[in-house]
Amino acid sequence: ELEVMHKNFKLLRLLNLWGIQTSDCTLPSGIGNLIHLRYLGIRASNITELPKSIGNLRNLLTLDYRNVNSDGDVTIKIPNIFGKLVLLRHLFLPVECPWCTTEDLELSALKNLQILWGVRQDGWADWLFRELPKLSITLEKLMIVVSTQRDLAAAFHCPSLLSGGLHTFHCELRSKIALQLEEPISHCEQLYKLTLTGAIQMNLALTLPPNLFMLELT
């Protein structure tokens, strides 16, 4: 029954569909007609594929797509739409399932981004390695899952981390790679919350910033 929304409620600013379960595990393409949307929440849903029409939501400020409700065997399909959402400030993505991206995701086009939570890359593509060093300097919170040493190095060269603008950084290491930093981040005095998940091979006392409020090592 989602079709009724984009036909009858074209002035919607906020659409919260948390926990929604659809028969085809996707949203209707007509959702792209809700051009006044500022917030779209599909958190904890069974949505495993985003329609390309979401790229029409040029006024969108927040897209919450966390915690996909699946059995873990489903692949998330994300089209290259983010480069069109130029006003987007908060982007929450699912990390519970593997991703399928047929095109490079242009995350670096989001110049107003403040929160990027749950970005990952699967397969042999290298778009994440290229995008991370070009992310907006306005970024305040970053959560990333990396599976190669090259992507790990790129994550720690995020412009907002190097400039001191990043407040919260969550980095999860997979594929048995170990955290080894060529350069310490002790100068990042504005970094207050740091979570590192995976193997760590470095002297934390010499590497980490001094003003941390919260440190998680798992």
C-alpha positions in Angstrom: 0.0 0.0 0.0 3.0 2.3 -0.2 1.9 3.7 -3.5 -0.8 5.8 -1.8 1.8 8.0 -0.2 3.6 9.4 -3.2 0.2 9.8 -5.0 -1.8 11.5 -2.2 0.8 13.0 0.2 3.2 14.8 -2.0 4.1 17.5 0.6 5.6 15.0 3.1 8.7 16.2 4.9 9.2 13.2 7.1 8.6 9.6 6.3 9.4 7.1 9.0 9.0 3.4 7.8 11.0 1.8 10.6 10.4 -1.9 10.7 8.4 -2.1 7.5 8.2 -5.5 5.7 7.4 -5.4 2.0 6.7 -8.4 -0.2 9.4 -7.7 -2.7 12.0 -6.3 -0.2 12.1 -3.0 -1.9 10.4 0.4 -2.0 8.2 1.6 -4.9 10.0 3.8 -7.4 7.3 6.4 -6.9 8.9 7.4 -3.6 11.2 9.6 -5.7 8.2 11.9 -6.3 8.2 13.0 -2.6 10.6 15.7 -3.5 10.0 17.7 -0.3 11.2 14.9 2.0 13.8 15.9 4.6 13.9 12.6 6.4 13.5 9.0 5.2 13.7 6.2 7.7 13.7 2.5 6.7 15.6 1.3 9.7 15.1 -2.3 10.8 13.1 -3.1 7.6 13.5 -6.0 5.2 14.4 -3.5 2.3 17.4 -5.0 0.5 17.3 -2.8 -2.6 17.0 0.9 -2.9 15.2 2.3 -6.0 17.3 4.7 -8.1 14.4 7.2 -7.8 15.6 8.1 -4.3 18.2 10.2 -6.2 15.3 12.6 -6.9 15.0 13.5 -3.3 17.2 16.6 -3.6 16.0 18.1 -0.3 16.8 15.0 1.8 18.8 15.7 4.9 18.7 12.2 6.6 18.6 8.7 5.2 18.4 6.0 7.9 18.9 2.6 6.4 20.4 0.8 9.4 19.8 -2.7 10.7 18.4 -4.6 7.7 16.2 -7.4 9.0 17.4 -10.4 7.1 18.9 -13.9 7.7 22.4 -12.7 6.8 22.4 -14.5 3.4 20.8 -11.5 1.5 22.9 -9.1 -0.5 22.1 -5.4 -0.2 21.8 -3.6 -3.6 22.7 0.1 -3.4 22.7 2.1 -6.7 24.9 5.1 -7.2 22.4 7.8 -6.1 24.2 9.6 -3.3 26.0 12.1 -5.6 22.6 13.6 -6.4 21.6 14.2 -2.7 23.7 17.2 -2.3 22.0 18.5 0.9 22.4 15.1 2.7 23.8 15.5 6.2 23.2 12.1 7.9 23.6 8.8 6.0 23.2 5.6 7.9 23.8 2.4 5.9 23.5 -1.3 6.7 26.6 -3.4 7.5 24.9 -6.6 8.5 24.8 -8.0 5.0 27.2 -7.9 2.0 26.8 -5.2 -0.5 26.4 -5.3 -4.3 27.3 -2.1 -6.1 27.4 -2.1 -9.8 28.7 1.5 -9.9 31.1 3.5 -7.7 29.2 5.2 -4.9 30.0 8.9 -5.1 30.2 9.6 -1.3 32.7 12.4 -1.9 30.0 14.4 -3.6 28.2 14.9 -0.3 29.8 18.2 0.7 27.4 18.8 3.7 27.7 15.3 5.2 28.1 15.3 9.0 27.4 11.6 9.7 28.5 8.6 7.6 27.6 5.5 9.5 28.0 1.9 8.2 29.9 2.2 4.9 31.6 -1.0 3.6 32.8 -2.5 0.4 32.7 -6.1 -0.9 34.2 -7.7 -3.9 37.2 -6.6 -5.9 36.1 -3.0 -6.6 38.3 -0.2 -5.2 35.9 2.8 -5.1 36.1 3.0 -1.3 39.8 3.4 -1.4 39.4 6.3 -3.7 36.4 7.9 -2.0 37.6 8.0 1.7 40.4 10.5 1.3 37.9 12.8 -0.5 35.1 12.8 2.0 33.7 16.1 3.1 35.7 18.0 5.8 32.4 18.6 7.5 32.2 15.0 8.6 31.8 14.6 12.4 30.9 10.9 12.8 32.3 8.0 10.7 31.7 4.2 11.0 33.4 2.1 8.4 34.0 -1.6 7.8 37.2 -2.4 6.0 38.5 -5.7 4.6 41.8 -4.7 3.0 44.9 -3.0 4.3 44.6 -0.3 1.6 41.1 0.6 2.6 42.2 0.7 6.2 45.0 3.2 5.4 42.5 5.3 3.4 40.1 5.4 6.4 42.7 7.0 8.6 43.4 9.6 5.9 39.8 10.9 6.0 40.1 14.7 5.7 38.0 15.5 8.8 40.1 13.1 10.9 43.3 14.7 9.8 41.9 18.3 10.2 40.5 17.5 13.7 36.8 17.8 12.8 35.9 14.2 13.4 34.4 13.6 16.9 33.4 9.9 16.6 35.3 7.2 14.7 34.3 3.5 14.5 36.5 1.3 12.4 35.8 -2.4 12.1 38.5 -4.7 10.6 37.6 -7.8 8.7 39.4 -10.5 6.6 42.0 -11.0 9.3 43.8 -7.7 8.6 45.5 -6.0 11.5 45.5 -2.3 12.5 48.9 -0.8 11.8 49.1 3.0 11.5 52.0 4.5 9.5 51.2 7.8 11.2 49.8 8.4 14.7 46.5 10.2 15.2 47.6 11.7 18.5 47.2 15.2 17.1 43.4 14.7 16.6 42.4 16.5 19.7 38.7 16.7 18.8 38.3 12.9 18.5 36.3 12.0 21.6 34.9 8.6 20.8 37.0 5.8 19.2 36.0 2.2 18.5 38.5 -0.3 17.0 37.2 -3.8 16.3 39.8 -6.4 15.2 43.5 -7.2 15.5 45.7 -4.3 16.7 49.5 -4.2 16.2 50.7 -0.8 17.4 51.6 1.1 20.6 48.3 2.7 21.6 49.8 5.0 24.1 51.9 6.7 21.4 49.2 6.7 18.7 45.9 7.7 20.2 44.7 11.3 20.8 44.8 12.5 24.4 41.2 13.8 24.8 39.2 10.6 24.3 36.0 10.3 26.4 35.3 6.8 25.2 37.6 4.0 23.9 36.4 0.6 22.8 38.8 -2.2 21.7 37.0 -5.4 20.7 
